[in-house]
C-alpha cells in the first residue's frame, strides 16, 4: 500500500526549482499521465502551473488535474 502522507519532490518549472508535496498515489498517476502524453514530468507540471489560478497552490492544481484525467477515462454514468 502506498503512503497516504504527502511526499515532497523537486520539480524544475521554466528553469526554477520548486518542491511539491503529493501522496504516492498522485505521484504515480502524475507520472503515468505525463508518459501517456509523451511529456517530461517537469514539462507537464509547468503547463499545469501556467494554467492554474494564482490562488490555487501547485500541489492542489496537480491533484485536480490528475483527478480530471482519471475521471475522463471512466465510462459515462447511466
PyMOL Python script that loads the backbone (N, CA, C, O; Angstrom):
from pymol import cmd

cmd.read_pdbstr("""\
ATOM      1  N   UNK A   1       0.850  -1.196   0.000  1.00  0.00           N
ATOM      2  CA  UNK A   1       0.000   0.000   0.000  1.00  0.00           C
ATOM      3  C   UNK A   1       0.885   1.245   0.000  1.00  0.00           C
ATOM      4  O   UNK A   1       1.881   1.306   0.721  1.00  0.00           O
ATOM      5  N   UNK A   2       0.522   2.218  -0.798  1.00  0.00           N
ATOM      6  CA  UNK A   2       1.301   3.449  -0.859  1.00  0.00           C
ATOM      7  C   UNK A   2       0.974   4.332   0.345  1.00  0.00           C
ATOM      8  O   UNK A   2      -0.056   4.174   1.001  1.00  0.00           O
ATOM      9  N   UNK A   3       1.863   5.241   0.602  1.00  0.00           N
ATOM     10  CA  UNK A   3       1.713   6.130   1.742  1.00  0.00           C
ATOM     11  C   UNK A   3       0.621   7.167   1.491  1.00  0.00           C
ATOM     12  O   UNK A   3       0.510   7.732   0.403  1.00  0.00           O
ATOM     13  N   UNK A   4      -0.177   7.400   2.523  1.00  0.00           N
ATOM     14  CA  UNK A   4      -1.197   8.444   2.435  1.00  0.00           C
ATOM     15  C   UNK A   4      -0.602   9.800   2.822  1.00  0.00           C
ATOM     16  O   UNK A   4      -1.243  10.839   2.664  1.00  0.00           O
ATOM     17  N   UNK A   5       0.613   9.774   3.324  1.00  0.00           N
ATOM     18  CA  UNK A   5       1.280  11.026   3.692  1.00  0.00           C
ATOM     19  C   UNK A   5       1.935  11.636   2.460  1.00  0.00           C
ATOM     20  O   UNK A   5       2.512  10.918   1.643  1.00  0.00           O
ATOM     21  N   UNK A   6       1.851  12.937   2.323  1.00  0.00           N
ATOM     22  CA  UNK A   6       2.494  13.580   1.175  1.00  0.00           C
ATOM     23  C   UNK A   6       4.007  13.370   1.178  1.00  0.00           C
ATOM     24  O   UNK A   6       4.652  13.362   2.226  1.00  0.00           O
ATOM     25  N   UNK A   7       4.552  13.200  -0.025  1.00  0.00           N
ATOM     26  CA  UNK A   7       5.985  13.047  -0.232  1.00  0.00           C
ATOM     27  C   UNK A   7       6.457  14.250  -1.039  1.00  0.00           C
ATOM     28  O   UNK A   7       5.911  14.551  -2.100  1.00  0.00           O
ATOM     29  N   UNK A   8       7.477  14.935  -0.524  1.00  0.00           N
ATOM     30  CA  UNK A   8       7.982  16.135  -1.194  1.00  0.00           C
ATOM     31  C   UNK A   8       9.031  15.740  -2.224  1.00  0.00           C
ATOM     32  O   UNK A   8       9.966  14.996  -1.930  1.00  0.00           O
ATOM     33  N   UNK A   9       8.854  16.257  -3.444  1.00  0.00           N
ATOM     34  CA  UNK A   9       9.823  16.031  -4.521  1.00  0.00           C
ATOM     35  C   UNK A   9      10.091  17.364  -5.219  1.00  0.00           C
ATOM     36  O   UNK A   9       9.260  18.271  -5.199  1.00  0.00           O
ATOM     37  N   UNK A  10      11.245  17.459  -5.823  1.00  0.00           N
ATOM     38  CA  UNK A  10      11.634  18.690  -6.527  1.00  0.00           C
ATOM     39  C   UNK A  10      11.243  18.611  -7.991  1.00  0.00           C
ATOM     40  O   UNK A  10      11.331  17.557  -8.620  1.00  0.00           O
ATOM     41  N   UNK A  11      10.814  19.731  -8.514  1.00  0.00           N
ATOM     42  CA  UNK A  11      10.497  19.895  -9.928  1.00  0.00           C
ATOM     43  C   UNK A  11      11.203  21.148 -10.425  1.00  0.00           C
ATOM     44  O   UNK A  11      11.514  22.045  -9.642  1.00  0.00           O
ATOM     45  N   UNK A  12      11.448  21.205 -11.705  1.00  0.00           N
ATOM     46  CA  UNK A  12      12.005  22.403 -12.320  1.00  0.00           C
ATOM     47  C   UNK A  12      10.966  22.959 -13.281  1.00  0.00           C
ATOM     48  O   UNK A  12      10.587  22.311 -14.256  1.00  0.00           O
ATOM     49  N   UNK A  13      10.515  24.164 -12.989  1.00  0.00           N
ATOM     50  CA  UNK A  13       9.495  24.825 -13.806  1.00  0.00           C
ATOM     51  C   UNK A  13      10.108  26.058 -14.454  1.00  0.00           C
ATOM     52  O   UNK A  13      10.452  27.027 -13.778  1.00  0.00           O
ATOM     53  N   UNK A  14      10.236  26.004 -15.762  1.00  0.00           N
ATOM     54  CA  UNK A  14      10.813  27.115 -16.522  1.00  0.00           C
ATOM     55  C   UNK A  14      12.144  27.588 -15.924  1.00  0.00           C
ATOM     56  O   UNK A  14      12.386  28.786 -15.773  1.00  0.00           O
ATOM     57  N   UNK A  15      12.998  26.615 -15.588  1.00  0.00           N
ATOM     58  CA  UNK A  15      14.339  26.917 -15.102  1.00  0.00           C
ATOM     59  C   UNK A  15      14.451  27.177 -13.612  1.00  0.00           C
ATOM     60  O   UNK A  15      15.551  27.419 -13.117  1.00  0.00           O
ATOM     61  N   UNK A  16      13.351  27.134 -12.886  1.00  0.00           N
ATOM     62  CA  UNK A  16      13.372  27.396 -11.448  1.00  0.00           C
ATOM     63  C   UNK A  16      12.971  26.141 -10.689  1.00  0.00           C
ATOM     64  O   UNK A  16      11.981  25.492 -11.028  1.00  0.00           O
ATOM     65  N   UNK A  17      13.742  25.799  -9.660  1.00  0.00           N
ATOM     66  CA  UNK A  17      13.448  24.632  -8.837  1.00  0.00           C
ATOM     67  C   UNK A  17      12.353  24.975  -7.826  1.00  0.00           C
ATOM     68  O   UNK A  17      12.333  26.062  -7.248  1.00  0.00           O
ATOM     69  N   UNK A  18      11.457  24.031  -7.635  1.00  0.00           N
ATOM     70  CA  UNK A  18      10.421  24.156  -6.618  1.00  0.00           C
ATOM     71  C   UNK A  18      10.146  22.763  -6.078  1.00  0.00           C
ATOM     72  O   UNK A  18      10.475  21.765  -6.720  1.00  0.00           O
ATOM     73  N   UNK A  19       9.549  22.695  -4.912  1.00  0.00           N
ATOM     74  CA  UNK A  19       9.202  21.387  -4.375  1.00  0.00           C
ATOM     75  C   UNK A  19       7.691  21.294  -4.252  1.00  0.00           C
ATOM     76  O   UNK A  19       7.002  22.277  -3.979  1.00  0.00           O
ATOM     77  N   UNK A  20       7.200  20.081  -4.462  1.00  0.00           N
ATOM     78  CA  UNK A  20       5.764  19.813  -4.427  1.00  0.00           C
ATOM     79  C   UNK A  20       5.546  18.585  -3.551  1.00  0.00           C
ATOM     80  O   UNK A  20       6.262  17.591  -3.672  1.00  0.00           O
ATOM     81  N   UNK A  21       4.565  18.660  -2.678  1.00  0.00           N
ATOM     82  CA  UNK A  21       4.219  17.527  -1.820  1.00  0.00           C
ATOM     83  C   UNK A  21       2.920  16.905  -2.304  1.00  0.00           C
ATOM     84  O   UNK A  21       1.870  17.546  -2.311  1.00  0.00           O
ATOM     85  N   UNK A  22       3.011  15.634  -2.712  1.00  0.00           N
ATOM     86  CA  UNK A  22       1.850  14.861  -3.156  1.00  0.00           C
ATOM     87  C   UNK A  22       1.928  13.470  -2.534  1.00  0.00           C
ATOM     88  O   UNK A  22       3.014  12.989  -2.213  1.00  0.00           O
ATOM     89  N   UNK A  23       0.803  12.844  -2.371  1.00  0.00           N
ATOM     90  CA  UNK A  23       0.762  11.476  -1.906  1.00  0.00           C
ATOM     91  C   UNK A  23       1.311  10.564  -3.006  1.00  0.00           C
ATOM     92  O   UNK A  23       1.251  10.898  -4.189  1.00  0.00           O
ATOM     93  N   UNK A  24       1.850   9.399  -2.598  1.00  0.00           N
ATOM     94  CA  UNK A  24       2.446   8.459  -3.558  1.00  0.00           C
ATOM     95  C   UNK A  24       1.505   8.136  -4.720  1.00  0.00           C
ATOM     96  O   UNK A  24       1.941   8.065  -5.869  1.00  0.00           O
ATOM     97  N   UNK A  25       0.231   7.942  -4.427  1.00  0.00           N
ATOM     98  CA  UNK A  25      -0.730   7.589  -5.478  1.00  0.00           C
ATOM     99  C   UNK A  25      -0.835   8.706  -6.521  1.00  0.00           C
ATOM    100  O   UNK A  25      -0.957   8.431  -7.715  1.00  0.00           O
ATOM    101  N   UNK A  26      -0.788   9.953  -6.077  1.00  0.00           N
ATOM    102  CA  UNK A  26      -0.840  11.074  -7.024  1.00  0.00           C
ATOM    103  C   UNK A  26       0.455  11.171  -7.824  1.00  0.00           C
ATOM    104  O   UNK A  26       0.415  11.445  -9.023  1.00  0.00           O
ATOM    105  N   UNK A  27       1.609  10.949  -7.178  1.00  0.00           N
ATOM    106  CA  UNK A  27       2.871  10.966  -7.925  1.00  0.00           C
ATOM    107  C   UNK A  27       2.856   9.898  -9.004  1.00  0.00           C
ATOM    108  O   UNK A  27       3.246  10.157 -10.142  1.00  0.00           O
ATOM    109  N   UNK A  28       2.407   8.699  -8.654  1.00  0.00           N
ATOM    110  CA  UNK A  28       2.382   7.597  -9.621  1.00  0.00           C
ATOM    111  C   UNK A  28       1.456   7.915 -10.795  1.00  0.00           C
ATOM    112  O   UNK A  28       1.824   7.711 -11.951  1.00  0.00           O
ATOM    113  N   UNK A  29       0.259   8.412 -10.499  1.00  0.00           N
ATOM    114  CA  UNK A  29      -0.695   8.743 -11.562  1.00  0.00           C
ATOM    115  C   UNK A  29      -0.174   9.910 -12.405  1.00  0.00           C
ATOM    116  O   UNK A  29      -0.343   9.916 -13.624  1.00  0.00           O
ATOM    117  N   UNK A  30       0.448  10.881 -11.772  1.00  0.00           N
ATOM    118  CA  UNK A  30       1.003  12.035 -12.477  1.00  0.00           C
ATOM    119  C   UNK A  30       2.084  11.579 -13.457  1.00  0.00           C
ATOM    120  O   UNK A  30       2.135  12.056 -14.591  1.00  0.00           O
ATOM    121  N   UNK A  31       2.944  10.662 -13.026  1.00  0.00           N
ATOM    122  CA  UNK A  31       3.983  10.125 -13.918  1.00  0.00           C
ATOM    123  C   UNK A  31       3.368   9.367 -15.090  1.00  0.00           C
ATOM    124  O   UNK A  31       3.814   9.512 -16.228  1.00  0.00           O
ATOM    125  N   UNK A  32       2.343   8.558 -14.814  1.00  0.00           N
ATOM    126  CA  UNK A  32       1.695   7.795 -15.889  1.00  0.00           C
ATOM    127  C   UNK A  32       1.054   8.731 -16.910  1.00  0.00           C
ATOM    128  O   UNK A  32       1.151   8.498 -18.115  1.00  0.00           O
ATOM    129  N   UNK A  33       0.404   9.780 -16.435  1.00  0.00           N
ATOM    130  CA  UNK A  33      -0.241  10.740 -17.335  1.00  0.00           C
ATOM    131  C   UNK A  33       0.815  11.433 -18.193  1.00  0.00           C
ATOM    132  O   UNK A  33       0.637  11.568 -19.403  1.00  0.00           O
ATOM    133  N   UNK A  34       1.910  11.873 -17.578  1.00  0.00           N
ATOM    134  CA  UNK A  34       2.982  12.534 -18.335  1.00  0.00           C
ATOM    135  C   UNK A  34       3.526  11.590 -19.405  1.00  0.00           C
ATOM    136  O   UNK A  34       3.745  12.005 -20.543  1.00  0.00           O
ATOM    137  N   UNK A  35       3.745  10.336 -19.053  1.00  0.00           N
ATOM    138  CA  UNK A  35       4.262   9.362 -20.023  1.00  0.00           C
ATOM    139  C   UNK A  35       3.266   9.131 -21.147  1.00  0.00           C
ATOM    140  O   UNK A  35       3.650   9.060 -22.315  1.00  0.00           O
ATOM    141  N   UNK A  36       1.992   9.014 -20.803  1.00  0.00           N
ATOM    142  CA  UNK A  36       0.958   8.790 -21.816  1.00  0.00           C
ATOM    143  C   UNK A  36       0.879   9.969 -22.779  1.00  0.00           C
ATOM    144  O   UNK A  36       0.615   9.786 -23.967  1.00  0.00           O
ATOM    145  N   UNK A  37       1.106  11.176 -22.269  1.00  0.00           N
ATOM    146  CA  UNK A  37       1.051  12.376 -23.101  1.00  0.00           C
ATOM    147  C   UNK A  37       2.410  12.695 -23.731  1.00  0.00           C
ATOM    148  O   UNK A  37       2.570  13.720 -24.395  1.00  0.00           O
ATOM    149  N   UNK A  38       3.390  11.801 -23.514  1.00  0.00           N
ATOM    150  CA  UNK A  38       4.736  11.939 -24.066  1.00  0.00           C
ATOM    151  C   UNK A  38       5.379  13.262 -23.645  1.00  0.00           C
ATOM    152  O   UNK A  38       5.967  13.971 -24.462  1.00  0.00           O
ATOM    153  N   UNK A  39       5.254  13.578 -22.356  1.00  0.00           N
ATOM    154  CA  UNK A  39       5.827  14.797 -21.788  1.00  0.00           C
ATOM    155  C   UNK A  39       6.728  14.440 -20.620  1.00  0.00           C
ATOM    156  O   UNK A  39       6.481  13.467 -19.906  1.00  0.00           O
ATOM    157  N   UNK A  40       7.762  15.224 -20.433  1.00  0.00           N
ATOM    158  CA  UNK A  40       8.551  15.105 -19.211  1.00  0.00           C
ATOM    159  C   UNK A  40       7.681  15.589 -18.051  1.00  0.00           C
ATOM    160  O   UNK A  40       6.834  16.465 -18.226  1.00  0.00           O
ATOM    161  N   UNK A  41       7.892  15.020 -16.882  1.00  0.00           N
ATOM    162  CA  UNK A  41       7.103  15.406 -15.712  1.00  0.00           C
ATOM    163  C   UNK A  41       7.203  16.906 -15.453  1.00  0.00           C
ATOM    164  O   UNK A  41       6.202  17.552 -15.143  1.00  0.00           O
ATOM    165  N   UNK A  42       8.411  17.459 -15.579  1.00  0.00           N
ATOM    166  CA  UNK A  42       8.595  18.901 -15.367  1.00  0.00           C
ATOM    167  C   UNK A  42       7.815  19.725 -16.380  1.00  0.00           C
ATOM    168  O   UNK A  42       7.281  20.783 -16.046  1.00  0.00           O
ATOM    169  N   UNK A  43       7.748  19.245 -17.617  1.00  0.00           N
ATOM    170  CA  UNK A  43       7.005  19.976 -18.652  1.00  0.00           C
ATOM    171  C   UNK A  43       5.512  19.988 -18.342  1.00  0.00           C
ATOM    172  O   UNK A  43       4.856  21.023 -18.461  1.00  0.00           O
ATOM    173  N   UNK A  44       4.977  18.835 -17.943  1.00  0.00           N
ATOM    174  CA  UNK A  44       3.561  18.780 -17.594  1.00  0.00           C
ATOM    175  C   UNK A  44       3.278  19.645 -16.370  1.00  0.00           C
ATOM    176  O   UNK A  44       2.271  20.351 -16.332  1.00  0.00           O
ATOM    177  N   UNK A  45       4.147  19.598 -15.384  1.00  0.00           N
ATOM    178  CA  UNK A  45       3.974  20.435 -14.189  1.00  0.00           C
ATOM    179  C   UNK A  45       4.006  21.915 -14.557  1.00  0.00           C
ATOM    180  O   UNK A  45       3.236  22.703 -14.008  1.00  0.00           O
ATOM    181  N   UNK A  46       4.885  22.299 -15.477  1.00  0.00           N
ATOM    182  CA  UNK A  46       4.968  23.701 -15.906  1.00  0.00           C
ATOM    183  C   UNK A  46       3.683  24.132 -16.607  1.00  0.00           C
ATOM    184  O   UNK A  46       3.226  25.262 -16.429  1.00  0.00           O
ATOM    185  N   UNK A  47       3.096  23.233 -17.405  1.00  0.00           N
ATOM    186  CA  UNK A  47       1.829  23.559 -18.073  1.00  0.00           C
ATOM    187  C   UNK A  47       0.712  23.765 -17.046  1.00  0.00           C
ATOM    188  O   UNK A  47      -0.065  24.715 -17.136  1.00  0.00           O
ATOM    189  N   UNK A  48       0.651  22.864 -16.082  1.00  0.00           N
ATOM    190  CA  UNK A  48      -0.375  22.984 -15.034  1.00  0.00           C
ATOM    191  C   UNK A  48      -0.155  24.271 -14.264  1.00  0.00           C
ATOM    192  O   UNK A  48      -1.110  24.986 -13.959  1.00  0.00           O
ATOM    193  N   UNK A  49       1.104  24.574 -13.945  1.00  0.00           N
ATOM    194  CA  UNK A  49       1.437  25.789 -13.206  1.00  0.00           C
ATOM    195  C   UNK A  49       1.003  27.034 -13.966  1.00  0.00           C
ATOM    196  O   UNK A  49       0.462  27.967 -13.373  1.00  0.00           O
ATOM    197  N   UNK A  50       1.236  27.056 -15.269  1.00  0.00           N
ATOM    198  CA  UNK A  50       0.897  28.225 -16.092  1.00  0.00           C
ATOM    199  C   UNK A  50      -0.609  28.432 -16.192  1.00  0.00           C
ATOM    200  O   UNK A  50      -1.070  29.563 -16.347  1.00  0.00           O
ATOM    201  N   UNK A  51      -1.382  27.345 -16.105  1.00  0.00           N
ATOM    202  CA  UNK A  51      -2.832  27.439 -16.284  1.00  0.00           C
ATOM    203  C   UNK A  51      -3.615  27.575 -14.981  1.00  0.00           C
ATOM    204  O   UNK A  51      -4.815  27.847 -15.005  1.00  0.00           O
ATOM    205  N   UNK A  52      -2.947  27.389 -13.847  1.00  0.00           N
ATOM    206  CA  UNK A  52      -3.687  27.399 -12.578  1.00  0.00           C
ATOM    207  C   UNK A  52      -4.018  28.815 -12.122  1.00  0.00           C
ATOM    208  O   UNK A  52      -3.344  29.779 -12.484  1.00  0.00           O
ATOM    209  N   UNK A  53      -5.061  28.912 -11.328  1.00  0.00           N
ATOM    210  CA  UNK A  53      -5.436  30.164 -10.679  1.00  0.00           C
ATOM    211  C   UNK A  53      -4.331  30.517  -9.681  1.00  0.00           C
ATOM    212  O   UNK A  53      -3.872  29.633  -8.958  1.00  0.00           O
ATOM    213  N   UNK A  54      -3.892  31.764  -9.617  1.00  0.00           N
ATOM    214  CA  UNK A  54      -2.833  32.141  -8.677  1.00  0.00           C
ATOM    215  C   UNK A  54      -3.197  31.861  -7.215  1.00  0.00           C
ATOM    216  O   UNK A  54      -2.311  31.737  -6.370  1.00  0.00           O
ATOM    217  N   UNK A  55      -4.471  31.761  -6.920  1.00  0.00           N
ATOM    218  CA  UNK A  55      -4.917  31.467  -5.558  1.00  0.00           C
ATOM    219  C   UNK A  55      -4.835  29.972  -5.223  1.00  0.00           C
ATOM    220  O   UNK A  55      -4.985  29.581  -4.066  1.00  0.00           O
ATOM    221  N   UNK A  56      -4.597  29.147  -6.239  1.00  0.00           N
ATOM    222  CA  UNK A  56      -4.527  27.703  -6.056  1.00  0.00           C
ATOM    223  C   UNK A  56      -3.076  27.274  -6.000  1.00  0.00           C
ATOM    224  O   UNK A  56      -2.289  27.640  -6.873  1.00  0.00           O
ATOM    225  N   UNK A  57      -2.713  26.511  -4.999  1.00  0.00           N
ATOM    226  CA  UNK A  57      -1.351  26.001  -4.881  1.00  0.00           C
ATOM    227  C   UNK A  57      -1.057  24.991  -5.983  1.00  0.00           C
ATOM    228  O   UNK A  57      -1.968  24.363  -6.523  1.00  0.00           O
ATOM    229  N   UNK A  58       0.224  24.843  -6.311  1.00  0.00           N
ATOM    230  CA  UNK A  58       0.619  23.933  -7.382  1.00  0.00           C
ATOM    231  C   UNK A  58       0.244  22.495  -7.043  1.00  0.00           C
ATOM    232  O   UNK A  58      -0.256  21.779  -7.911  1.00  0.00           O
ATOM    233  N   UNK A  59       0.467  22.056  -5.821  1.00  0.00           N
ATOM    234  CA  UNK A  59       0.127  20.677  -5.446  1.00  0.00           C
ATOM    235  C   UNK A  59      -1.369  20.425  -5.636  1.00  0.00           C
ATOM    236  O   UNK A  59      -1.761  19.379  -6.152  1.00  0.00           O
ATOM    237  N   UNK A  60      -2.189  21.364  -5.227  1.00  0.00           N
ATOM    238  CA  UNK A  60      -3.639  21.212  -5.395  1.00  0.00           C
ATOM    239  C   UNK A  60      -4.007  21.174  -6.873  1.00  0.00           C
ATOM    240  O   UNK A  60      -4.855  20.382  -7.284  1.00  0.00           O
ATOM    241  N   UNK A  61      -3.374  22.024  -7.668  1.00  0.00           N
ATOM    242  CA  UNK A  61      -3.658  22.051  -9.107  1.00  0.00           C
ATOM    243  C   UNK A  61      -3.275  20.717  -9.756  1.00  0.00           C
ATOM    244  O   UNK A  61      -3.984  20.229 -10.636  1.00  0.00           O
ATOM    245  N   UNK A  62      -2.168  20.136  -9.327  1.00  0.00           N
ATOM    246  CA  UNK A  62      -1.759  18.835  -9.872  1.00  0.00           C
ATOM    247  C   UNK A  62      -2.754  17.764  -9.461  1.00  0.00           C
ATOM    248  O   UNK A  62      -3.136  16.937 -10.290  1.00  0.00           O
ATOM    249  N   UNK A  63      -3.185  17.754  -8.206  1.00  0.00           N
ATOM    250  CA  UNK A  63      -4.168  16.756  -7.759  1.00  0.00           C
ATOM    251  C   UNK A  63      -5.457  16.844  -8.570  1.00  0.00           C
ATOM    252  O   UNK A  63      -5.998  15.821  -8.990  1.00  0.00           O
ATOM    253  N   UNK A  64      -5.947  18.055  -8.791  1.00  0.00           N
ATOM    254  CA  UNK A  64      -7.182  18.237  -9.560  1.00  0.00           C
ATOM    255  C   UNK A  64      -6.968  17.781 -11.004  1.00  0.00           C
ATOM    256  O   UNK A  64      -7.844  17.137 -11.581  1.00  0.00           O
ATOM    257  N   UNK A  65      -5.831  18.102 -11.586  1.00  0.00           N
ATOM    258  CA  UNK A  65      -5.517  17.676 -12.955  1.00  0.00           C
ATOM    259  C   UNK A  65      -5.526  16.151 -13.050  1.00  0.00           C
ATOM    260  O   UNK A  65      -6.124  15.583 -13.963  1.00  0.00           O
ATOM    261  N   UNK A  66      -4.861  15.497 -12.106  1.00  0.00           N
ATOM    262  CA  UNK A  66      -4.821  14.033 -12.091  1.00  0.00           C
ATOM    263  C   UNK A  66      -6.230  13.474 -11.956  1.00  0.00           C
ATOM    264  O   UNK A  66      -6.600  12.554 -12.685  1.00  0.00           O
ATOM    265  N   UNK A  67      -7.013  14.012 -11.043  1.00  0.00           N
ATOM    266  CA  UNK A  67      -8.386  13.547 -10.853  1.00  0.00           C
ATOM    267  C   UNK A  67      -9.196  13.710 -12.135  1.00  0.00           C
ATOM    268  O   UNK A  67      -9.914  12.793 -12.534  1.00  0.00           O
ATOM    269  N   UNK A  68      -9.089  14.857 -12.777  1.00  0.00           N
ATOM    270  CA  UNK A  68      -9.836  15.085 -14.024  1.00  0.00           C
ATOM    271  C   UNK A  68      -9.438  14.079 -15.097  1.00  0.00           C
ATOM    272  O   UNK A  68     -10.298  13.571 -15.816  1.00  0.00           O
ATOM    273  N   UNK A  69      -8.137  13.784 -15.214  1.00  0.00           N
ATOM    274  CA  UNK A  69      -7.676  12.823 -16.214  1.00  0.00           C
ATOM    275  C   UNK A  69      -8.200  11.424 -15.900  1.00  0.00           C
ATOM    276  O   UNK A  69      -8.599  10.694 -16.807  1.00  0.00           O
ATOM    277  N   UNK A  70      -8.202  11.051 -14.633  1.00  0.00           N
ATOM    278  CA  UNK A  70      -8.727   9.743 -14.229  1.00  0.00           C
ATOM    279  C   UNK A  70     -10.221   9.667 -14.530  1.00  0.00           C
ATOM    280  O   UNK A  70     -10.697   8.658 -15.051  1.00  0.00           O
ATOM    281  N   UNK A  71     -10.957  10.716 -14.209  1.00  0.00           N
ATOM    282  CA  UNK A  71     -12.391  10.722 -14.458  1.00  0.00           C
ATOM    283  C   UNK A  71     -12.718  10.674 -15.947  1.00  0.00           C
ATOM    284  O   UNK A  71     -13.726  10.086 -16.341  1.00  0.00           O
ATOM    285  N   UNK A  72     -11.876  11.287 -16.774  1.00  0.00           N
ATOM    286  CA  UNK A  72     -12.079  11.233 -18.236  1.00  0.00           C
ATOM    287  C   UNK A  72     -12.041   9.795 -18.742  1.00  0.00           C
ATOM    288  O   UNK A  72     -12.706   9.458 -19.721  1.00  0.00           O
ATOM    289  N   UNK A  73     -11.261   8.949 -18.073  1.00  0.00           N
ATOM    290  CA  UNK A  73     -11.116   7.574 -18.505  1.00  0.00           C
ATOM    291  C   UNK A  73     -12.212   6.643 -18.010  1.00  0.00           C
ATOM    292  O   UNK A  73     -12.241   5.476 -18.401  1.00  0.00           O
ATOM    293  N   UNK A  74     -13.110   7.122 -17.162  1.00  0.00           N
ATOM    294  CA  UNK A  74     -14.199   6.285 -16.657  1.00  0.00           C
ATOM    295  C   UNK A  74     -15.353   6.262 -17.646  1.00  0.00           C
ATOM    296  O   UNK A  74     -15.592   7.234 -18.364  1.00  0.00           O
ATOM    297  N   UNK A  75     -16.069   5.140 -17.674  1.00  0.00           N
ATOM    298  CA  UNK A  75     -17.248   5.095 -18.571  1.00  0.00           C
ATOM    299  C   UNK A  75     -18.314   6.063 -18.085  1.00  0.00           C
ATOM    300  O   UNK A  75     -18.402   6.331 -16.887  1.00  0.00           O
ATOM    301  N   UNK A  76     -19.129   6.595 -18.997  1.00  0.00           N
ATOM    302  CA  UNK A  76     -20.181   7.529 -18.598  1.00  0.00           C
ATOM    303  C   UNK A  76     -21.185   6.841 -17.663  1.00  0.00           C
ATOM    304  O   UNK A  76     -21.436   5.640 -17.764  1.00  0.00           O
ATOM    305  N   UNK A  77     -21.739   7.630 -16.764  1.00  0.00           N
ATOM    306  CA  UNK A  77     -22.757   7.085 -15.861  1.00  0.00           C
ATOM    307  C   UNK A  77     -24.043   6.856 -16.621  1.00  0.00           C
ATOM    308  O   UNK A  77     -24.330   7.530 -17.610  1.00  0.00           O
ATOM    309  N   UNK A  78     -24.822   5.882 -16.138  1.00  0.00           N
ATOM    310  CA  UNK A  78     -26.136   5.686 -16.730  1.00  0.00           C
ATOM    311  C   UNK A  78     -26.221   4.402 -17.377  1.00  0.00           C
ATOM    312  O   UNK A  78     -27.263   4.060 -17.936  1.00  0.00           O
TER     313      UNK A  78
END
""", "prot")
cmd.dss("prot")
cmd.show_as("cartoon", "prot")
cmd.util.cbc("prot")
cmd.orient("prot")
